Amino acid sequence: MTHARAGLLIAAVVIIASIIPMLGGGTAQVGSGFITYAILLGGLVVVINLYGKAKKSHVTFNELFSYGFKTTAVYTVIFIGFLILFSILVPDFKTTALAATRKQMEAGSDVRQQQVTESFNALEKYFWVFAIGGTTLFFVIIGAIGSLLGAAITKKIPQTPLDQTVT
């Protein structure tokens, strides 16, 4: 499986896991992001392991990590595309997300109303910067961790220079 197919597969699972709560009429619950990150980590470890098995374990840590990080790049781009497309198809997505964020801000007892209003206005003005930037940042961090875990866990048969064949 190429890194593009692996990234597409992981992105599809994450997108389905993101859409299911919204179709149920609910909004994103606190902690639902951790489910996404668990899917990303688990998916990366699995596809890296499958890649190592396909290569009959004649791989290095660097090859496995590289495969995992390329996969991370693919699913990050696909998910950001989905996020933009979803907001176009469901126009109240942005307003619902902003309303939920404002509600969480106001729930903080130590925050003054003026601070909530200023923060909310900045969030509303730079919504796409935060949405795309935050998604990219967290997906890449989780991808790096998942790639490290997958490369470390996957069985590797070391090759010596004498084992290599010249082609």
N, C-alpha and C positions, 0 to 999 in steps of 0.2 A: 504494500500500500504506500503510495507516495505521500509526501507531507501535505500536498494539496487536498488529497482525498481524506486524509486523517483530519485535517483542519475543517473541512466541509462537514464531516460526520460529527465532530465535537460541536461545531457551531449549530448544526441542526438540532442536536439534543438540547443545547442551552436555549435556543430560540423556542423550542416546544415547551421546555420547562418554564420559560418566561411568559409564554402566551396563556398557558392553562389557567393560572390564577385570574388573569384578566377576563377570560371568557366566562369564568364562573361569576362574574359581576363584582368581584372583590378588587381591592387595590393591593399593592405590594405591602406585605406585612414586614415588620421589623424582623430582621434575621433572614429574610428570604434571599438576600444576596449571598449568604453563606452557602446556600444550596447550589447556586450557580458556581461558586468557587470550588465547591466539593466536586461538582461534575467536571469542571475544567481540570482539576488536579487528577482525579481518578481517570478521566479520559486520556490525559497525556501519559500517565504511567502505563495504561493498557496499550495504547498505540505504539509507544516506544518499545515496550516488551514484545509486541507483535513484530515490529521492525527487526529487532534483534533476532527473534526466532526465524524470520524469513531469511536473514543473512547467516543462519546456522551458527549464531553466536560468534562469528568471526568479525567482530566490530570492536571499536575502541570507545572509551568514554566520550571522547570528543565527537565522534560520529553520532552517537546516540543523543548527546546534548544538542548538537546542531540540528538533528532531525526534529527533536522536540521543540526547539525554538522557532524553526521554520513553520512548524505546525501552529505554534502560538501566533505568529504573524498572520497566517491565513485566517484562523478563526476570529482574530481581533478585527480584521478588515471586514469580514463577512458580518459580524455582529454589529459593527458600527453602521454598515449599510442597512441592515435590518432596522436598527434604531431610527435612522432617518426615514426610511420607507414607512415604518409603522407610524411615525408621527405625522406623515403626510396623509396616510390612509385613515388614521384615527385622530382628527384634529384636537379633540379634547384631552389627548394624552398629556400634553404639556401642561394644560391648566390643572388637570387632576394631580399630576406629580407636584406641581408648585403648591397646590392647596394642601396636600398631605405634608409637604415640607413646612409650610407655614404653621400648620397645626402642631407639628412636632416642636417647632421653635417656640410657639406660645406656651406649650406645656412645660417648658423649663421655668421653674419658679424664680430663679435668680436672674432672669433676663428681663430688662425693661422693655416696654412696648416700643419705644423709639428705636432701640437697638434691633428689635425684631423687624420693624418696618424698613430700616436702612439695609439690613442684611437681605431681606426679602427682595427689595428693589434691585440690589446688586445681582442677586441670583436670577431674578427675572430678566434683567438686561443681558446677562452673560450665560443664559441657560445652556446654549449649545457648546460654549467653551467648556463649561463644567461637565456636561453630559458626555461629550466626545473625549475630552481630556481625561476625565475621571475613569471612563471605561477603558481607554487605552492604557492608562497608568496601572490600574489594578489588574487588567488582563495580562499585561506584560510581566508584572511582578509575580502573579500566580503562575504564569507560563515559565518563568525562570525557575521558580521553586519546583514546579512539576517536572521540568526538563532535568533538573539536577536529581530529583528523586528517581525518575524513570531511568536515567542513565546509571545511577548508582545501584538500583535494584536489579536491572537486567543482567542476565548472565553474559559474561564475556570470555571468550577463549583467546588468550593473548597469542599474537603471532610473533615469531622470531624472524629475523632476516633470512635464516636458512629455510623457513617454511614457505616463503613467498616464491611464487613462480613468475618467470619473466614472460610477458606476452607481447 
